Amino acid sequence: MVVRLKTCGPAVIGSIGRQAGVPHPIRPLGAVSTTLPPVDTASPVKRKRSYPEEKVQRAVVEFLKLAAPDDLLWWASTNQKGTRKGFDQAILKAMGARPGVHDLCFVIGPAARFCSIELKRPGWSASDLSDDQLAFGRQVVALGGQYAVCSSVDRVERVLRGWGVRLRATVLTSSGMESP
């Protein structure tokens, strides 16, 4: 997968490295657009299982580091229940972690509107959402916020723009065209 970013002014970008979690040094951009190297889906670290949602989240975070405007406050939730050992989960629970909190949380603009995005692996289905994630989404909406479920960087971009966020960059397709 090649992700191309078109900036709307001078910016810096860290590229997504071939090894997950090993970013290349941040470098200034001289041109209006750049191409990030493809994310290598074969991790050099041997794991018992694959973490496709982690790869999606890493790519989205790299995009947000470049594209997020000053009036967008965002952070990632550390509630990954299925990937933590019981002891770690107990510590997080005692510290106030809630099951079902979406992967990315946002406070948008001067009105401080809360929104969240749950990231899923490509090819996900509605049954992949846990009851806790559905309940969290319903609570966000009941309190006047919005939430979405996404499985790609370009989908996250479309959702954020739909929420009125004026991003400083856009995702381009491999042909150089802006994503629809």
C-alpha positions as CSV (number, residue, x, y, z in Angstrom):
1,M,0.0,0.0,0.0
2,V,1.4,3.4,-1.0
3,V,0.1,6.4,0.9
4,R,0.9,9.7,-0.8
5,L,0.3,12.9,1.1
6,K,-0.3,16.3,-0.4
7,T,0.4,19.1,2.0
8,C,-1.3,22.4,2.0
9,G,1.8,24.4,2.9
10,P,5.3,23.8,4.4
11,A,5.4,20.9,6.7
12,V,7.5,18.1,8.0
13,I,6.7,14.4,7.9
14,G,8.0,11.3,9.5
15,S,7.7,8.3,7.1
16,I,6.3,5.0,8.0
17,G,9.3,2.6,8.1
18,R,9.6,-0.8,6.7
19,Q,9.8,-2.2,10.2
20,A,6.7,-1.4,12.3
21,G,7.5,1.0,15.0
22,V,10.9,2.2,13.6
23,P,10.2,5.7,12.1
24,H,12.7,7.3,9.8
25,P,14.1,10.7,10.8
26,I,11.7,13.6,10.2
27,R,12.7,15.6,7.2
28,P,11.4,18.9,5.8
29,L,9.4,18.7,2.6
30,G,10.5,20.8,-0.3
31,A,7.7,19.9,-2.7
32,V,4.0,20.0,-2.5
33,S,3.6,16.2,-2.3
34,T,5.7,13.2,-1.2
35,T,5.3,9.5,-1.1
36,L,5.7,7.4,2.0
37,P,7.3,4.1,1.6
38,P,4.9,1.2,1.7
39,V,4.1,-0.4,5.1
40,D,5.8,-3.8,5.1
41,T,3.1,-6.3,6.2
42,A,5.7,-8.9,7.0
43,S,6.9,-7.9,10.5
44,P,10.6,-8.9,11.2
45,V,9.5,-9.6,14.8
46,K,8.0,-13.1,15.2
47,R,4.6,-13.0,16.8
48,K,2.1,-15.6,17.5
49,R,-0.6,-13.6,15.7
50,S,-0.9,-10.7,13.4
51,Y,-2.0,-7.3,14.5
52,P,-3.6,-5.7,11.4
53,E,-5.4,-3.0,13.4
54,E,-2.1,-1.9,14.9
55,K,-0.7,-1.3,11.3
56,V,-3.8,0.7,10.4
57,Q,-3.5,2.8,13.6
58,R,0.2,3.5,13.0
59,A,-0.5,4.7,9.5
60,V,-3.4,6.9,10.7
61,V,-1.2,8.4,13.5
62,E,1.5,9.3,11.0
63,F,-1.1,11.0,8.8
64,L,-2.5,12.9,11.8
65,K,1.0,14.1,12.9
66,L,1.2,15.8,9.5
67,A,-2.4,16.8,8.8
68,A,-4.0,17.7,12.1
69,P,-4.7,21.5,12.4
70,D,-4.1,23.5,15.6
71,D,-7.7,23.4,16.6
72,L,-7.8,19.6,16.7
73,L,-6.8,17.9,19.9
74,W,-6.4,14.1,19.4
75,W,-5.0,11.2,21.3
76,A,-4.9,7.4,21.1
77,S,-6.5,5.2,23.7
78,T,-4.4,2.4,25.3
79,N,-7.3,0.1,26.1
80,Q,-6.3,-2.8,23.9
81,K,-7.8,-5.4,26.0
82,G,-7.0,-8.4,23.8
83,T,-3.3,-7.6,23.4
84,R,-2.4,-7.1,27.1
85,K,-1.7,-9.7,29.8
86,G,-4.0,-10.0,32.7
87,F,-1.7,-8.2,35.1
88,D,-1.4,-5.2,32.8
89,Q,-5.2,-5.1,32.3
90,A,-5.7,-5.1,36.1
91,I,-3.4,-2.1,36.4
92,L,-5.1,-0.2,33.7
93,K,-8.5,-1.0,35.1
94,A,-7.4,0.3,38.5
95,M,-6.2,3.5,36.9
96,G,-9.6,4.1,35.3
97,A,-9.3,2.5,31.8
98,R,-12.7,1.7,30.4
99,P,-13.4,-1.2,28.1
100,G,-14.8,-0.2,24.7
101,V,-13.1,3.3,24.5
102,H,-12.4,3.8,20.8
103,D,-8.9,3.9,19.4
104,L,-8.7,7.6,18.6
105,C,-10.4,10.4,20.4
106,F,-10.7,14.0,19.2
107,V,-11.8,17.4,20.6
108,I,-12.7,19.5,17.6
109,G,-12.6,23.3,17.3
110,P,-13.5,26.1,19.7
111,A,-16.8,24.4,20.6
112,A,-14.8,21.5,22.0
113,R,-17.0,18.8,20.3
114,F,-15.9,15.3,21.2
115,C,-15.6,12.6,18.5
116,S,-14.0,9.2,18.3
117,I,-12.9,6.7,15.8
118,E,-12.7,2.9,16.3
119,L,-10.1,1.4,13.9
120,K,-10.7,-2.0,12.5
121,R,-8.7,-4.3,10.2
122,P,-9.3,-4.0,6.5
123,G,-12.3,-6.2,5.6
124,W,-14.0,-5.8,9.0
125,S,-17.7,-6.5,9.5
126,A,-20.2,-5.0,12.0
127,S,-19.9,-8.1,14.1
128,D,-16.2,-7.2,14.8
129,L,-17.4,-4.4,17.2
130,S,-17.6,-5.5,20.8
131,D,-20.6,-4.8,22.9
132,D,-18.4,-2.4,24.9
133,Q,-17.4,-0.5,21.8
134,L,-21.0,-0.2,20.7
135,A,-22.0,1.1,24.1
136,F,-19.2,3.6,24.1
137,G,-20.3,4.9,20.7
138,R,-23.9,5.2,21.8
139,Q,-22.8,7.2,24.9
140,V,-20.7,9.5,22.7
141,V,-23.7,10.2,20.5
142,A,-26.1,10.6,23.5
143,L,-23.8,13.3,24.8
144,G,-23.7,15.2,21.5
145,G,-20.6,13.8,20.0
146,Q,-20.0,11.6,16.9
147,Y,-18.1,8.4,16.2
148,A,-17.1,6.4,13.2
149,V,-15.5,3.0,12.4
150,C,-12.6,3.1,9.9
151,S,-10.1,0.7,8.4
152,S,-7.9,3.0,6.3
153,V,-6.2,6.3,6.4
154,D,-8.3,7.7,3.5
155,R,-11.5,6.7,5.4
156,V,-10.3,8.5,8.5
157,E,-9.5,11.6,6.4
158,R,-13.0,11.6,4.9
159,V,-14.6,11.2,8.3
160,L,-12.6,14.0,9.8
161,R,-13.4,16.3,6.9
162,G,-17.1,15.3,7.3
163,W,-16.9,16.5,10.9
164,G,-15.6,19.9,9.7
165,V,-11.9,19.4,10.4
166,R,-9.8,21.5,8.1
167,L,-6.8,19.1,7.6
168,R,-3.5,20.5,6.4
169,A,-2.8,17.4,4.2
170,T,-4.8,14.9,2.1
171,V,-4.3,11.3,1.1
172,L,-3.5,10.8,-2.6
173,T,-4.1,7.6,-4.5
174,S,-1.1,5.9,-6.1
175,S,-2.1,7.6,-9.4
176,G,-1.5,11.0,-7.7
177,M,-5.3,11.9,-7.5
178,E,-6.9,12.9,-4.2
179,S,-8.9,10.1,-2.6
180,P,-12.7,10.4,-3.2
